[in-house]
């Protein structure tokens, strides 16, 4: 991502507000800070790493318009956990500043904890979509397993980590689109 597109990320994340049903679960500021830490890790994508790009087929994980509201938050929580687990791997060859990486991991951990508390609060509600939730969770886990397999196959090289850093940005774009869709649905319900 170039430095010119950073303001568009900022605008996109700042203008989107979370759906009322996700207020407990998803806090824009926490996610915005994670995106900032991710950006600060490596700066511009190194051109020498273009040859290492891979297609992780993220869009096969879930289509935003087909993910029901009761599955959305668990999907976001699973994605945050998987991002944390991925960046907790062997990053010694990434050439990233260790304190910046620690800030990223800390932000991911805090947001994951917040979502965990909210999931526990929601667990008492009747759930008619547990099989769909589980299917979405497994799809997300498989997607991230592909990322970890790629890293291992590339021997956790600096370029492999840069490719993953770009890929993880897509996850946060997905989270933003998902919460925006649910916010718009909530607003629609208020007007009806």
PyMOL commands that set and color helices and strands:
alter all, ss='L'
color gray80, all
select helices_A, chain A and resi 3-15+20-22+28-42+47-52+58-60+64-66+69-87+92-94+98-122+130-153+158-191
alter helices_A, ss='H'
color red, helices_A
deselect
rebuild
show_as cartoon
